[in-house]
Amino acid sequence: MTHQDHQDPYRLASPQDSPATGGDRATGADAVSRGDVLRTLLWAVVVLSAVANMTASYSGAHPWVHLASGVVTVLAAGTLVVRGLRGRR
């Protein structure tokens, strides 16, 4: 068994989808899509902006900090909801 035959559990695409074997990475069953990456980034923005809003609340920051982090949270959460509803169609 060669190194190439060994399956890496942390690989994002299967070995037969690698460019070296002539496969198309975007069509692989194990490939990570742009939608998955965007969804992960949006969740990270929601969590970070909610934490920033909570921190601003406890620290007594200016109201514009609350407003800005709240707007970012609502926009990211709204985008997640819209993408989720469109994905059901």
C-alpha positions in Angstrom: 0.0 0.0 0.0 1.5 3.3 -1.0 1.1 6.7 0.7 -1.5 7.7 -2.0 -3.7 4.7 -1.2 -3.9 5.8 2.4 -7.1 7.7 3.2 -6.6 10.9 5.2 -9.6 11.5 7.5 -9.0 15.2 7.4 -8.9 15.5 3.6 -11.6 17.7 2.2 -11.9 15.7 -1.1 -11.4 12.1 -1.8 -8.1 11.0 -3.5 -9.9 10.3 -6.9 -11.0 13.9 -7.0 -7.6 15.4 -6.7 -6.2 17.4 -9.6 -3.2 14.9 -9.9 -5.6 12.1 -10.9 -7.6 14.3 -13.3 -10.7 14.5 -11.1 -12.7 17.6 -10.7 -12.5 18.7 -7.0 -15.8 20.7 -7.2 -17.9 17.7 -8.2 -16.4 15.3 -5.5 -18.9 13.9 -3.0 -16.7 14.9 -0.1 -15.7 18.3 -1.5 -16.6 21.4 0.6 -18.9 23.7 -1.4 -18.8 27.5 -1.3 -22.3 27.5 0.3 -20.9 25.4 3.2 -18.0 27.9 3.7 -20.4 30.9 3.5 -22.8 29.3 6.0 -20.0 28.7 8.4 -18.7 32.2 8.0 -22.2 33.6 8.6 -22.6 31.6 11.7 -19.3 32.8 13.0 -20.3 36.4 12.3 -23.6 35.9 14.2 -21.9 34.5 17.2 -19.1 37.1 17.3 -21.4 40.0 16.8 -23.8 38.7 19.5 -20.9 38.3 21.9 -19.7 41.8 21.0 -23.2 43.1 21.7 -23.3 41.3 25.1 -19.9 42.6 26.0 -20.9 46.1 25.1 -23.9 45.8 27.3 -22.0 44.7 30.3 -19.2 47.2 29.8 -21.4 50.3 29.4 -20.3 51.1 25.9 -21.8 53.8 23.7 -25.2 53.1 22.1 -23.7 53.1 18.6 -21.6 50.0 19.5 -24.9 48.2 20.5 -26.6 49.4 17.4 -23.7 48.4 15.0 -23.3 44.9 16.5 -27.1 44.4 16.6 -27.4 45.4 12.9 -24.6 43.0 11.9 -26.2 40.2 13.9 -29.6 40.8 12.3 -28.2 41.0 8.8 -26.1 37.8 9.2 -29.0 35.9 10.8 -31.4 37.1 8.2 -29.1 36.0 5.4 -28.9 32.5 7.1 -32.7 32.3 7.2 -33.1 33.4 3.6 -30.5 30.9 2.4 -32.1 28.2 4.4 -35.6 28.9 3.0 -34.3 29.0 -0.6 -32.4 25.7 0.0 -35.7 24.0 0.8 -37.2 24.6 -2.6 
